[in-house]
Amino acid sequence: MNTALAGLAGLLLLATAPAARADKLEWKDEWPRFRTSEYVTTAVAGAGLITLYLIPRFQPTWGRPVLFDKALRDTFRAESSTARDNWQLASTISYFSMMGYPLIVDALIVPLARGSSTVAAQTSLINLQAFAITGFVFRATEALVRRARPYIQMCLERTGNYDQCKDEGLGGTNSFVSGHMALAVTGAALMCTHHAHLELYGAPWDAIACGAGIAVSGAVAIGRMATDNHYATDILAGAVVGALSGWLVPTLLHYGWSGRGPGKSASTLGAPVPTGDRHAVGVSWSFVL
């Protein structure tokens, strides 16, 4: 929990770093601006996310640990209810911070303070798209995979009665992938990506901001295991989803691998659009311009 608090304190201190930068931020000409196809992507993902939130939870179909799950659960699970409550609070605060900081501080306060409404608009839209894609993917995966949380699985093995076990907490089938981890890593990846190309704070603060975001995301991972809400494989899968949304999508569509833009092919093809049904979830490519 100390890691989470230290990371959050670091983020708060970093928010004052740009005060020393008076130069105007610029959105480079070679970086494509948010396209019509990306508005479509964000709208579809957001609508899908809202729809999935309205779907009632299903009884889990499985929940046993796999691979290294058991070893890491035994290592990180907090034994006392007080410790679990503390970790629950710390991981929740960290989770919301990793969504709020890139959306409010990095995408609005800093660009506007440095005189660029264009940078503010573009980074805000990129962030919203990334969080929408992540939210849709993790919610759809939870609904399809229907893996019981560790504490629910332990109750099922003890009682054999799901109706008794589901009363121990909400969202008993929300284990794979970890939504908290997916969204936290999305935020950290967005921070690292924007800071690498825009120099929002200037050296060495941009690198420090990226590191702080990664540290806070790590605290979310530990917290979700300490509270027995997720297995390690849930956490790892959530981190992969978050990294793809928060780093790969902005890199492919806007910044490019070298920071000189994605080139004509990526700038005109479109954007990823989430798709899914009762049996599968994925991302297709939209050719809407």
Steps between C-alpha positions, in 0.01 A plus 500: 500500500796732561588466130156625403519797734852590388399483135196718556707754692745504212224569250374792708849650514546450127187701433696811606797429270360666184474833683862563406425448127362809332557394137199403291429136426466406135314217328727408210369512145610140438280373784151432359221664692210298637310361201136426431577129527635555850186682607311194376731269694458695822122522464462128422727398787324736742156377398614140531646567843176654626300208359725247671460682831125452471524125440437300822787293634506132412594208720873428455592196295850448642741658744790275589853644495726424202872530434655714777167620646510292817858587592446873456163491675665336802770768489293814463160426656455701820402279790305747713179674397649831616796460266272405213283805565806725500624352175152531350499873580856556376448309174170678432656843552794402280266367232296821482819708510638319196188592307463853634861616474551449125150629424506811719861598570691383192228553239334818630679695772856478364428560127263788572748654748761484224272664245392212278134418473589276205724276710233498771232393253709234325637338816155506662343325203782242480461430872124461480537260207755288686292479818185420300670215314648362822167523681313320224759223465528422870124507556433280199771258608358479852156421361632235261764329716296509823787413731421510871702730719741315732293560813186384319678185382617429854142534624372272223750231593398531863121505457429377148218756485537802273194671645673512837831612356378780276370682808860546614549779248385658176628401161608148583563424132715810444839337539645465147627740391567739785318823414683700766834390358400551137386858560792585729754377244313685225549818700868428564560414133329820388714702740821339375400539134394865519794601718746328266383700197364828635746575781214619715719565803851503354796286601533324737138538609345325201692180574420530868128542421508184289675310780252627759209382286655155467561485877140590581378237253724247674336593828159435343622153397620415850184642654269294283684183601527603865122545516446161331305660217724367224748231411838596356394388152203739519743779584742410222225482238362835615845655470532376142160648407593832661840518330351430158234770542715761670826462308453305177186675372633860543835395357351337191243770431674822605860512618661225295790282613758777469277788607477623140146383440361170377537568128230523236378141526416518871372854479231415244400141570283564803497372856428188707135436585402260782273213403345216695209265554406220738785280382792725415649845547755677287603815318443559130642780287263772382568655158274797568697818417 
